Amino acid sequence: MPRYSDGTMPDFELHLAPPPDRNNPVPKFLIASLVMIVAGVAVFMLNPRKTVEISVQKVDLFAPHTEFKATPGENQIIGAPAASEDDLYVVATLRITDKLRLPIFLDSNSATMTTAEGATVEATVISPHDLPRLEQTFPQVLPLVSPPSAQPISFDDAVAPGATRLGSVVLLFPQISAKAWQTKKSATLTLNLAHDAAPQIVALP
């Protein structure tokens, strides 16, 4: 071993690995990525897989038969029957349960019916704002569309986390009779939720 002139020995440092580069951002990036992955997995595991649970509690029908009288002065064929129309109003009472830990917001809905002959009929969704006019035309429909326990569902209605909302949807199938509904092949109601790309489809009995 070499010695200094005064007889002392020099100090030697043993370097088994290069000193850490304190300016290297890779370890911090890896740690941050790991934290994000763990947080994502935790959110996925803790949150329910299902956003909402929707079931049809009941379906009420109102099928008015309307006859139209000819206006005096119009060309009329003697003995011809008066013009008439059969329409069908379907009032579906829904039970909507929020399965998330966040509120859900109802957006829009639609409905279709497949007749016994295989024809597809699109329904007109009656807005809650139009229900008073419908009730004036057909007072008989009032108990169906405005039950105390299931108020009509409006756009942007919210359901609180874990809560259940009872609501009714009023559908008009023009020129469809009650018999055609009873002998139908199928009918479905589609509900869309705000900020959720997957539509919710339920069968109408």
DRENLUMVEX-678358 format. One line per field, with one value per residue: residue number from 1; z, y, x of N, C-alpha, C in turn. Coordinates in nm, 3 decimals, padded with zeros to 5 digits. Each point is the difference from the previous one (the first is absolute). Layout:
! residues N
resi (NUM, ...)
n_c3 (Z, ...)
n_c2 (Y, ...)
n_c1 (X, ...)
ca_c3 (Z, ...)
ca_c2 (Y, ...)
ca_c1 (X, ...)
c_c3 (Z, ...)
c_c2 (Y, ...)
c_c1 (X, ...)
This chain:
! residues 205
resi (1, 2, 3, 4, 5, 6, 7, 8, 9, 10, 11, 12, 13, 14, 15, 16, 17, 18, 19, 20, 21, 22, 23, 24, 25, 26, 27, 28, 29, 30, 31, 32, 33, 34, 35, 36, 37, 38, 39, 40, 41, 42, 43, 44, 45, 46, 47, 48, 49, 50, 51, 52, 53, 54, 55, 56, 57, 58, 59, 60, 61, 62, 63, 64, 65, 66, 67, 68, 69, 70, 71, 72, 73, 74, 75, 76, 77, 78, 79, 80, 81, 82, 83, 84, 85, 86, 87, 88, 89, 90, 91, 92, 93, 94, 95, 96, 97, 98, 99, 100, 101, 102, 103, 104, 105, 106, 107, 108, 109, 110, 111, 112, 113, 114, 115, 116, 117, 118, 119, 120, 121, 122, 123, 124, 125, 126, 127, 128, 129, 130, 131, 132, 133, 134, 135, 136, 137, 138, 139, 140, 141, 142, 143, 144, 145, 146, 147, 148, 149, 150, 151, 152, 153, 154, 155, 156, 157, 158, 159, 160, 161, 162, 163, 164, 165, 166, 167, 168, 169, 170, 171, 172, 173, 174, 175, 176, 177, 178, 179, 180, 181, 182, 183, 184, 185, 186, 187, 188, 189, 190, 191, 192, 193, 194, 195, 196, 197, 198, 199, 200, 201, 202, 203, 204, 205)
n_c3 (00.000, -00.079, 00.042, 00.077, -00.023, 00.058, -00.089, -00.027, 00.001, -00.130, -00.001, -00.005, -00.099, 00.046, -00.132, 00.052, 00.004, -00.117, 00.039, 00.076, -00.116, 00.078, -00.119, 00.022, -00.087, -00.050, 00.111, -00.001, -00.130, 00.029, 00.104, -00.075, -00.098, 00.091, 00.053, -00.124, -00.028, 00.116, -00.020, -00.127, 00.042, 00.095, -00.088, -00.088, 00.100, 00.045, -00.125, 00.001, -00.055, 00.064, -00.101, -00.058, 00.082, -00.111, 00.058, -00.073, 00.078, -00.093, -00.082, -00.016, -00.052, -00.094, -00.053, -00.022, -00.028, -00.094, -00.005, -00.125, 00.042, -00.111, -00.048, 00.042, -00.116, 00.066, -00.099, 00.010, 00.030, -00.051, 00.129, -00.027, 00.062, 00.121, -00.021, 00.029, 00.126, 00.002, 00.120, 00.034, 00.123, 00.012, 00.124, -00.008, 00.110, 00.018, 00.035, 00.032, 00.011, 00.064, -00.076, -00.040, 00.026, -00.119, -00.006, -00.047, -00.127, -00.001, -00.119, -00.075, -00.062, -00.040, -00.089, -00.017, -00.094, 00.010, -00.101, 00.009, -00.089, 00.103, -00.001, -00.019, 00.118, -00.035, 00.128, 00.026, 00.054, 00.087, -00.026, 00.122, -00.081, -00.076, 00.120, 00.046, -00.119, 00.022, 00.123, -00.063, -00.093, 00.085, 00.070, -00.075, -00.069, 00.067, 00.048, -00.130, -00.047, 00.104, 00.016, 00.124, -00.013, -00.119, 00.035, -00.105, -00.074, 00.041, -00.109, 00.024, 00.018, 00.127, 00.014, 00.130, 00.041, -00.047, -00.056, 00.021, -00.127, 00.041, -00.124, -00.070, -00.107, -00.070, -00.066, -00.118, -00.024, -00.101, -00.013, 00.130, -00.005, 00.101, -00.096, -00.081, 00.109, 00.027, -00.132, 00.050, -00.081, 00.004, 00.109, -00.031, 00.116, -00.064, 00.108, -00.023, 00.052, 00.060, -00.082, -00.059, -00.067, 00.102, -00.099, 00.076, -00.031, 00.014, 00.025, -00.085, 00.108)
n_c2 (-00.118, 00.101, 00.073, 00.093, 00.114, 00.033, -00.101, 00.095, -00.073, 00.009, 00.084, -00.119, 00.043, -00.093, 00.013, -00.061, 00.122, 00.048, 00.122, 00.005, 00.002, 00.102, 00.024, -00.129, 00.035, -00.103, -00.010, 00.133, -00.008, -00.096, 00.072, 00.113, -00.070, -00.053, 00.122, 00.049, -00.101, 00.012, 00.133, -00.020, -00.094, 00.085, 00.102, -00.079, -00.039, 00.126, 00.050, 00.006, -00.122, 00.009, 00.082, -00.063, -00.015, -00.043, 00.010, -00.069, 00.089, 00.079, -00.043, 00.124, -00.037, 00.093, -00.057, 00.130, -00.009, 00.070, 00.056, 00.030, 00.103, -00.017, 00.093, 00.071, -00.036, -00.100, -00.043, -00.048, -00.124, 00.001, -00.031, 00.087, -00.092, 00.050, 00.094, -00.095, -00.001, -00.101, 00.050, -00.022, 00.029, -00.014, -00.026, 00.011, -00.069, 00.080, -00.092, 00.114, -00.084, 00.101, -00.072, 00.126, 00.053, 00.021, 00.120, -00.051, 00.037, 00.002, -00.054, -00.106, -00.024, -00.125, -00.035, -00.131, -00.032, -00.132, 00.025, -00.061, 00.099, 00.043, 00.089, 00.092, 00.034, 00.124, 00.013, 00.084, 00.050, -00.007, 00.124, 00.004, 00.086, -00.108, -00.052, 00.126, 00.021, -00.107, 00.044, 00.117, -00.061, -00.071, 00.047, -00.105, 00.067, 00.094, -00.096, -00.023, 00.124, 00.019, -00.125, 00.012, -00.132, 00.038, 00.112, 00.065, -00.075, 00.095, 00.066, -00.045, -00.089, 00.022, -00.102, 00.016, 00.001, -00.121, 00.106, -00.008, 00.013, 00.022, -00.034, 00.079, -00.077, 00.103, -00.105, 00.057, -00.108, 00.084, 00.002, -00.019, -00.116, -00.011, -00.050, 00.099, 00.075, -00.053, 00.014, 00.103, 00.006, 00.129, 00.057, 00.103, 00.035, 00.103, -00.003, 00.126, -00.021, 00.118, 00.024, -00.074, -00.061, -00.083, -00.017, 00.030, -00.129, 00.024, -00.119, 00.032, -00.049)
n_c1 (00.084, -00.035, 00.105, -00.054, 00.062, -00.119, -00.012, -00.092, -00.110, -00.006, -00.108, -00.057, -00.082, -00.082, 00.000, -00.105, -00.060, -00.036, 00.037, -00.110, -00.067, 00.021, 00.047, 00.009, -00.096, 00.068, 00.074, -00.002, 00.028, 00.088, 00.041, -00.003, 00.056, 00.083, 00.011, 00.008, 00.083, 00.063, -00.002, 00.037, 00.085, 00.033, -00.003, 00.065, 00.077, 00.009, 00.000, -00.135, -00.016, -00.116, -00.026, -00.099, -00.101, -00.060, -00.116, -00.086, -00.059, -00.050, -00.094, -00.046, -00.118, 00.002, -00.109, 00.007, -00.129, 00.056, -00.120, 00.024, -00.075, -00.068, 00.077, -00.107, -00.050, 00.060, 00.072, -00.121, 00.035, -00.123, -00.014, 00.099, 00.075, -00.021, 00.091, 00.086, 00.046, 00.085, 00.021, 00.124, -00.037, 00.130, -00.039, 00.131, -00.021, 00.105, 00.086, 00.061, 00.102, 00.059, 00.082, 00.020, 00.119, -00.055, -00.057, -00.113, 00.007, -00.133, 00.017, -00.013, -00.115, -00.015, -00.094, 00.003, -00.086, 00.005, -00.081, -00.117, -00.018, 00.074, -00.099, 00.094, -00.049, 00.036, 00.026, -00.098, 00.110, -00.100, 00.041, 00.054, 00.064, -00.016, 00.025, 00.008, 00.056, 00.079, 00.015, 00.013, 00.075, 00.073, -00.104, -00.037, 00.092, -00.066, -00.080, 00.016, -00.006, -00.082, 00.044, -00.045, 00.010, -00.042, 00.058, -00.050, 00.077, 00.082, 00.040, 00.121, -00.098, 00.025, 00.084, -00.018, 00.127, -00.023, -00.058, -00.132, -00.025, -00.126, -00.023, -00.079, -00.011, -00.045, -00.046, 00.007, -00.076, 00.023, -00.132, 00.012, -00.061, -00.086, -00.079, 00.043, -00.014, -00.120, -00.002, 00.067, 00.105, 00.025, 00.049, 00.076, 00.051, 00.055, 00.078, 00.029, 00.120, -00.002, 00.103, -00.093, 00.096, -00.014, -00.089, -00.103, -00.012, -00.130, -00.049, -00.095, -00.057)
ca_c3 (00.000, 00.001, 00.121, -00.012, 00.058, 00.147, 00.046, 00.000, -00.121, -00.062, 00.014, -00.124, 00.005, -00.085, -00.076, -00.065, -00.099, -00.023, 00.087, -00.061, -00.072, 00.065, -00.101, -00.084, 00.038, -00.027, 00.120, 00.043, -00.096, 00.025, 00.124, -00.027, -00.083, 00.086, 00.086, -00.082, -00.030, 00.122, 00.024, -00.099, 00.036, 00.120, -00.041, -00.077, 00.088, 00.101, -00.061, -00.058, -00.143, -00.066, 00.026, 00.043, -00.009, -00.041, -00.016, -00.029, 00.107, -00.061, -00.124, -00.014, -00.136, -00.028, -00.144, -00.044, -00.138, -00.034, -00.128, -00.048, -00.077, -00.118, 00.010, -00.096, -00.123, -00.067, -00.088, 00.077, -00.068, 00.081, 00.046, 00.036, 00.146, 00.047, 00.020, 00.138, 00.025, 00.125, 00.051, 00.123, 00.097, 00.092, 00.115, 00.066, 00.129, 00.010, 00.126, -00.041, 00.115, -00.029, 00.059, 00.015, 00.113, -00.057, -00.053, -00.143, -00.056, -00.111, -00.117, -00.094, -00.013, -00.122, 00.011, -00.124, 00.014, -00.116, -00.004, -00.030, -00.140, -00.017, -00.029, 00.110, 00.022, 00.092, 00.088, 00.031, 00.145, 00.043, 00.101, 00.115, -00.026, -00.086, 00.066, 00.029, -00.120, -00.021, 00.102, -00.039, -00.110, 00.051, 00.147, 00.054, 00.009, 00.112, 00.108, -00.047, -00.029, 00.115, 00.131, 00.102, 00.032, -00.118, -00.082, -00.132, -00.009, -00.088, -00.034, 00.102, 00.135, 00.064, 00.101, 00.093, 00.016, 00.081, 00.017, -00.098, -00.051, -00.072, -00.096, -00.111, -00.135, -00.079, -00.140, -00.094, -00.122, -00.085, -00.085, 00.057, 00.092, 00.118, -00.043, -00.064, 00.107, 00.071, -00.086, -00.054, 00.019, 00.104, 00.014, 00.086, 00.037, 00.010, 00.077, -00.010, 00.115, -00.032, 00.029, -00.007, -00.141, -00.015, 00.026, 00.086, -00.074, 00.079, -00.075, 00.047, -00.010)
ca_c2 (00.118, 00.123, 00.083, 00.138, 00.025, 00.000, -00.136, -00.035, -00.065, 00.076, -00.055, -00.050, -00.025, -00.111, 00.033, -00.118, 00.041, 00.145, 00.079, 00.024, 00.126, 00.067, 00.072, -00.097, 00.001, -00.127, -00.062, 00.073, -00.029, -00.136, 00.000, 00.066, -00.091, -00.108, 00.054, 00.017, -00.133, -00.052, 00.077, -00.043, -00.133, 00.014, 00.057, -00.102, -00.107, 00.048, 00.047, -00.108, -00.019, 00.044, 00.141, 00.021, -00.115, 00.049, -00.104, 00.047, -00.042, -00.031, 00.070, 00.032, 00.033, 00.082, -00.012, 00.072, -00.011, 00.135, 00.015, 00.137, 00.039, 00.080, 00.142, 00.033, 00.065, -00.083, -00.104, -00.121, -00.113, -00.045, -00.137, -00.034, 00.009, 00.113, -00.030, -00.034, -00.028, -00.070, 00.028, -00.072, 00.063, -00.098, 00.066, -00.096, 00.044, -00.054, 00.008, 00.030, 00.000, 00.041, -00.096, 00.063, 00.090, 00.133, 00.014, -00.021, 00.095, -00.056, 00.087, -00.013, -00.137, -00.033, -00.132, -00.063, -00.115, -00.088, -00.056, -00.143, -00.018, 00.026, 00.142, 00.076, 00.127, 00.088, 00.075, 00.140, 00.018, 00.119, 00.076, 00.043, 00.133, -00.015, -00.082, 00.073, 00.007, -00.134, -00.024, 00.075, -00.072, -00.129, 00.003, -00.135, -00.040, 00.070, -00.088, -00.085, 00.073, 00.079, -00.063, 00.069, -00.067, -00.012, 00.119, -00.016, 00.021, 00.109, 00.005, 00.056, -00.044, -00.062, -00.103, 00.009, -00.126, -00.102, 00.026, -00.057, 00.096, -00.053, 00.099, -00.053, 00.046, -00.009, -00.027, -00.003, -00.079, 00.044, -00.096, -00.134, -00.033, -00.078, -00.139, -00.012, -00.004, -00.127, -00.109, 00.040, -00.089, 00.056, 00.146, 00.037, 00.140, 00.031, 00.120, 00.047, 00.075, 00.098, -00.041, -00.146, -00.034, -00.124, 00.018, -00.100, -00.051, -00.089, -00.052, 00.041, -00.117)
ca_c1 (-00.084, 00.081, -00.008, 00.044, 00.133, -00.006, -00.026, -00.143, -00.048, -00.112, -00.136, -00.057, -00.145, -00.040, -00.120, -00.056, -00.100, 00.010, -00.088, -00.132, -00.019, -00.113, -00.079, -00.068, -00.142, -00.066, -00.060, -00.120, -00.105, -00.047, -00.078, -00.128, -00.081, -00.045, -00.107, -00.119, -00.054, -00.061, -00.123, -00.099, -00.048, -00.084, -00.129, -00.071, -00.043, -00.093, -00.124, -00.079, 00.016, -00.122, -00.028, -00.138, -00.088, -00.132, -00.101, -00.135, -00.090, -00.129, -00.032, -00.141, -00.037, -00.118, -00.015, -00.121, -00.049, -00.047, -00.071, 00.005, -00.118, 00.030, -00.036, -00.107, 00.047, 00.099, -00.052, -00.025, -00.062, -00.112, 00.012, 00.138, 00.020, 00.080, 00.142, 00.031, 00.142, 00.033, 00.134, 00.029, 00.090, 00.059, 00.061, 00.089, 00.053, 00.136, 00.076, 00.137, 00.090, 00.137, 00.093, 00.131, 00.021, -00.019, -00.136, -00.020, -00.096, -00.075, 00.015, -00.110, -00.047, -00.074, -00.063, -00.045, -00.087, -00.007, -00.135, -00.011, 00.036, 00.142, 00.026, 00.058, -00.069, 00.070, -00.089, 00.026, 00.009, -00.074, 00.074, -00.082, -00.056, -00.117, -00.102, -00.126, -00.084, -00.052, -00.101, -00.119, -00.064, -00.046, 00.007, 00.012, 00.141, 00.062, 00.052, 00.110, 00.124, 00.045, -00.018, 00.081, 00.127, 00.087, -00.015, 00.061, 00.145, 00.040, 00.141, 00.088, -00.032, 00.117, -00.020, 00.112, 00.074, -00.065, -00.143, -00.091, -00.098, -00.114, -00.046, -00.079, 00.028, -00.123, 00.033, -00.112, 00.016, -00.111, -00.072, 00.018, -00.110, 00.037, 00.016, 00.131, 00.100, -00.009, 00.048, 00.131, 00.114, 00.088, 00.006, 00.113, 00.020, 00.143, 00.030, 00.138, 00.049, 00.103, 00.139, 00.013, -00.018, -00.078, -00.143, -00.065, -00.115, -00.085, -00.115, -00.134, -00.090)
c_c3 (00.000, 00.129, -00.035, 00.068, 00.151, 00.055, 00.001, -00.133, -00.060, 00.020, -00.137, 00.021, -00.100, -00.068, -00.074, -00.108, -00.021, 00.091, -00.068, -00.065, 00.055, -00.101, -00.092, 00.040, -00.012, 00.126, 00.046, -00.093, 00.021, 00.125, -00.022, -00.082, 00.084, 00.090, -00.078, -00.033, 00.121, 00.029, -00.098, 00.032, 00.122, -00.035, -00.073, 00.093, 00.098, -00.058, -00.060, -00.150, -00.076, 00.038, 00.062, -00.017, -00.028, -00.018, -00.024, 00.105, -00.055, -00.128, -00.007, -00.144, -00.002, -00.152, -00.046, -00.147, -00.033, -00.136, -00.036, -00.085, -00.117, 00.021, -00.102, -00.121, -00.073, -00.092, 00.079, -00.088, 00.091, 00.035, 00.037, 00.150, 00.037, 00.020, 00.147, 00.012, 00.134, 00.036, 00.132, 00.084, 00.098, 00.111, 00.077, 00.130, 00.024, 00.141, -00.039, 00.126, -00.045, 00.072, 00.020, 00.131, -00.045, -00.049, -00.150, -00.048, -00.122, -00.116, -00.092, -00.006, -00.130, 00.019, -00.138, 00.033, -00.130, 00.002, -00.031, -00.144, -00.029, -00.033, 00.125, 00.008, 00.103, 00.083, 00.006, 00.152, 00.036, 00.111, 00.117, -00.020, -00.085, 00.066, 00.035, -00.122, -00.031, 00.098, -00.029, -00.111, 00.047, 00.152, 00.060, 00.023, 00.123, 00.110, -00.043, -00.010, 00.120, 00.132, 00.104, 00.022, -00.115, -00.093, -00.135, 00.000, -00.100, -00.035, 00.113, 00.141, 00.057, 00.098, 00.087, 00.012, 00.094, 00.016, -00.113, -00.036, -00.073, -00.093, -00.113, -00.131, -00.083, -00.147, -00.083, -00.122, -00.091, -00.086, 00.041, 00.101, 00.120, -00.036, -00.066, 00.104, 00.068, -00.083, -00.060, 00.020, 00.113, 00.004, 00.098, 00.023, 00.020, 00.073, -00.014, 00.123, -00.046, 00.044, 00.004, -00.141, -00.020, 00.029, 00.085, -00.069, 00.088, -00.087, 00.064, -00.017, -00.068)
c_c2 (00.124, 00.076, 00.141, 00.014, -00.002, -00.137, -00.039, -00.060, 00.081, -00.072, -00.043, -00.024, -00.111, 00.034, -00.124, 00.036, 00.150, 00.076, 00.028, 00.137, 00.067, 00.075, -00.096, -00.009, -00.135, -00.064, 00.071, -00.030, -00.139, -00.007, 00.063, -00.089, -00.113, 00.045, 00.014, -00.134, -00.057, 00.072, -00.042, -00.135, 00.009, 00.055, -00.104, -00.108, 00.046, 00.046, -00.117, -00.008, 00.058, 00.145, 00.020, -00.130, 00.051, -00.120, 00.065, -00.055, -00.040, 00.081, 00.017, 00.045, 00.090, 00.008, 00.071, -00.027, 00.133, -00.001, 00.147, 00.027, 00.087, 00.143, 00.031, 00.073, -00.082, -00.100, -00.129, -00.105, -00.054, -00.147, -00.041, 00.012, 00.120, -00.043, -00.024, -00.033, -00.070, 00.032, -00.073, 00.079, -00.107, 00.078, -00.104, 00.061, -00.072, 00.016, 00.011, 00.012, 00.035, -00.095, 00.059, 00.075, 00.145, 00.011, -00.029, 00.095, -00.065, 00.098, -00.009, -00.145, -00.015, -00.140, -00.047, -00.123, -00.079, -00.070, -00.149, -00.029, 00.027, 00.144, 00.069, 00.137, 00.079, 00.078, 00.146, 00.014, 00.131, 00.068, 00.035, 00.138, -00.009, -00.080, 00.078, 00.009, -00.137, -00.029, 00.078, -00.071, -00.131, 00.000, -00.140, -00.042, 00.060, -00.093, -00.084, 00.077, 00.078, -00.070, 00.066, -00.062, -00.006, 00.118, -00.020, 00.035, 00.110, -00.013, 00.069, -00.030, -00.074, -00.107, -00.001, -00.135, -00.096, 00.016, -00.066, 00.104, -00.074, 00.108, -00.066, 00.064, -00.023, -00.009, -00.001, -00.083, 00.034, -00.112, -00.144, -00.023, -00.077, -00.148, -00.022, -00.005, -00.136, -00.117, 00.030, -00.108, 00.049, 00.151, 00.032, 00.151, 00.022, 00.132, 00.032, 00.083, 00.100, -00.054, -00.151, -00.042, -00.121, 00.027, -00.114, -00.043, -00.097, -00.043, 00.050, -00.119, 00.036)
c_c1 (00.088, -00.020, 00.043, 00.136, -00.001, -00.036, -00.146, -00.039, -00.115, -00.132, -00.051, -00.150, -00.033, -00.132, -00.047, -00.101, 00.017, -00.096, -00.132, -00.005, -00.125, -00.087, -00.077, -00.147, -00.066, -00.057, -00.126, -00.116, -00.058, -00.086, -00.136, -00.091, -00.057, -00.114, -00.129, -00.064, -00.072, -00.132, -00.109, -00.058, -00.092, -00.137, -00.083, -00.057, -00.107, -00.132, -00.076, 00.024, -00.119, -00.029, -00.137, -00.078, -00.141, -00.093, -00.136, -00.094, -00.137, -00.016, -00.151, -00.027, -00.122, -00.012, -00.127, -00.032, -00.067, -00.067, -00.004, -00.124, 00.042, -00.048, -00.108, 00.057, 00.104, -00.068, -00.014, -00.063, -00.108, 00.018, 00.140, 00.019, 00.087, 00.145, 00.028, 00.148, 00.013, 00.144, 00.018, 00.100, 00.045, 00.070, 00.080, 00.053, 00.133, 00.055, 00.148, 00.086, 00.140, 00.095, 00.139, 00.010, -00.005, -00.143, -00.003, -00.109, -00.066, 00.004, -00.122, -00.044, -00.078, -00.058, -00.040, -00.084, 00.004, -00.135, 00.004, 00.038, 00.147, 00.034, 00.054, -00.066, 00.078, -00.102, 00.040, 00.000, -00.068, 00.078, -00.090, -00.063, -00.127, -00.112, -00.126, -00.092, -00.061, -00.113, -00.128, -00.077, -00.061, 00.009, 00.018, 00.144, 00.068, 00.049, 00.119, 00.130, 00.051, -00.028, 00.090, 00.137, 00.097, -00.023, 00.070, 00.148, 00.029, 00.147, 00.076, -00.046, 00.121, -00.045, 00.125, 00.070, -00.070, -00.149, -00.080, -00.105, -00.110, -00.051, -00.075, 00.042, -00.126, 00.039, -00.127, 00.039, -00.118, -00.056, 00.027, -00.113, 00.053, 00.021, 00.135, 00.111, 00.001, 00.052, 00.138, 00.104, 00.090, -00.015, 00.112, 00.001, 00.148, 00.017, 00.148, 00.033, 00.105, 00.135, 00.016, -00.034, -00.091, -00.149, -00.054, -00.129, -00.077, -00.118, -00.130, -00.094, -00.130)
